[in-house]
Amino acid sequence: MFDLDGVLVDSEPVWEEVRRAFVADHGGTWQPDTQSRLMGMSTAEWASYLRELGVRMEPDDIARGVVAEMADRYRDGVPLMPGAVEAVRRLSADLPLGLASSSPRRLIDVVLDAAGLKECFAATVSTEEVPRGKPAPDGYLEAARRMEVDPHGCVAVEDSSNGLRSAYAAGMRVIAVPHPRYPPAPDALALAWRVLPDLDALTPGSLS
């Protein structure tokens, strides 16, 4: 099971830039811990949170505005993580793959289409499609359900604190590939079954 943002796509800096500017442009105040709190939230959750920061719009309108800006950025090029395409293709040759992402469905599809990876995944889930975002396990559990596999037999690849907590709560073994700019909290990293330096180290052998 793969996460998307921060694992396959170096999108967290883009999300931060877009949401930070959106908050400033609409009367809100970005807080020092805002970015870390946002990581893993579903679209509905982070849109409501931005409203709490003082954005004078309804959450649905906040979500539409931010996602539209993200889609515009991706049209200029999807910032794939080094080794992402190779890692997915390497594993998909031998294993069924799923994806559980906090990104909205629109952006998941844009990324996988642009990278030519859509056919590599047996199931993809946006936390828009489940009751709760990360750190709740809902997205990972739904991906396992769609693939008709036992979550306890799955290995999840994550980078963020809330992502690690989510996959662990789903009963999966978790491989952490920490993002250098947004490293997970020590207590979240302690949940990892294995920590890898980058996606080049993610091989079928690293899953056993």
N, C-alpha and C positions, 0 to 999 in steps of 0.2 A: 504494500500500500504506500503510495507516494502522497506527500503534501505537494502543493504547487508553489505558493509564494515563499521565496527564500530557499527552496530546495531545487526546483526546476527553473524558476524564473527569479532573477534578481530584481524583484518588483517592490520590495519594502522601501527602498529609497524613493521610488516613484510615488507609491502610496503616501509616504510621508510628505513629500513636496506638494502633491495635489491636495491632500486633506488639510495640510497646514495653511496653504494659500486660500482654500475655500473657507476655512474658519475665519481667517483674518478679513477676507473680503465681505463676509456676511455678519460681522459684528461680534464674533466670538473671540475667546482668548485661549490659545494653545498652552497647555500646562507642561511642566517638565516631564511628567510621567505619561503623557498622552499617548505617544507612539507605542510604548510597551504595553499599555492597557488595550490599545486597539488591536494588536496582533492576535489573530485567532477569532475575533468577534465575527458573527454573521453580519450580513448587510443591514438587516433591521436593527441589530444591536449597536453597530457603530454609528449608524445614522441617528439613532436616539441619543447616543452618547455625545455626538457633535452638537446636537441641540442643547444638551445640558451645559456645553461649553459656551453657550450664548448665541449660537447661530439662530437667526430669526426666521426660520422656515420650518415647515412640517417635515418629519423624518422621511417620508416618501419622496419629497422634493429634494431633500439633501442627497439621498441615495442616487436619484436620477442624475443630479448635477455632477456628483463626484464620479460615478461610473462612466458617464459620457466623456468626461475629461480623461479618465484612464484609457478608455477605448481610443480616443484621439492620440494619446501618447503611444499606444501600442501600434497604431497604424504607421507610425514613423519607425517602427522596429521593436520587436519583442526582445527584452534584455535577458536572454537565456543565461543560466549559470554555466560556468565552464564544465564541460563534460556531461551536461544534462541529457542531450539527445543520445549520446553514446551509451550512457548508463541505462536509460530506458530501453533502448534497443537490445543491449546486451542481456538484460534480465528477461525481457519479453520473449526472447528466443527459447527460453527454458521454463518460464513461470507465468501463470496468469497474473496480471497486474490490475490493481484498482487505484483510484485517486480520490482523496477526500480533502476538499479545499474550502477555505473561507471566502474565496473569490466568488462573485456572482457568476451564474451560468454563462452569461454573455461573454465574460472575460476568459473563463476556462476554455470555451470553444474557440475564441480568437487565438489563444496561446497554442493550444494543441493543433489547430489547423495550420498556423504559421510554422510550427516546428515539425509538422508532418508526423505527429505522434498519436493522432487520434485512434488509429487502428491498433495501437499497442495496448490499449486499456480495455479490459472486459467490462468495467463499470467506472463511471465518474460521478461524484456527488458534490454538489455545492451545499454549504450549510444553510443557504436560502431554502433548501428542500427538506430540512429537518427542523424539529422544534428548537434546538439550542445549538449555538456555535461552540467552538473550542473555548475553554478546556473541557467542556462536556464531551462525552464520547459519541454523541449521536451521529456525526458524519461518518466516522469510521465504522460504526456498527451498521449503518445503512449501506455502506459500500460492501461490507462482508455479506449482508443479506442479499443484495442484488447479485453478488457473485456466487451465492449459495455455498459459502465456506464458513467454517468455524472461526470467529475472531481470534480465539486462542491459538490457532495455527498460523496466524498471519504475522508478518514482520512489517512494521511501519517505518518510513524514513521521514524524519522531521528535523526542523532547525530551531523553532521558537519554544519558549517556555510553555505557552498554552497549547501548542501543538504536541509537545512531548507529554504533557499531562493528559491531553485528550486521548491519544493512542494508548497510553498506559492504562487509563481508565476503561478503555474498551477491551482490555485483556490481551493486547498485542505486545509482542516483543518490539522494542523501539530502538532503532538505530538513529543516533543523533549525528547530523552533519552541521555543526554550528555555523551560522552566518558570521563572518568576521566583524561586521559593523553592528549587528544586533545579536550578540551572544545570549544564550538562554541563562536564566538564573541558576545558581548552583544547585538549589533544591530540585529544580526541574531536570537539570542535566543528570542528577543522581538517579533518576528513573530510567535512564537509558541502559539498555542491555549491552550496547556497544557504541563507541564514539569513533567516527571516522573523520579524517582531515578534509576530505573532499569527495566528490562523486567518482573520481577515477578509482578510488579504493572500494567502491561499491560493486562487488562482483557476486556471482552465485555462491562462491566459496565463503564470502563474508556473511552470508545468511544462515550458515550452519555452525 
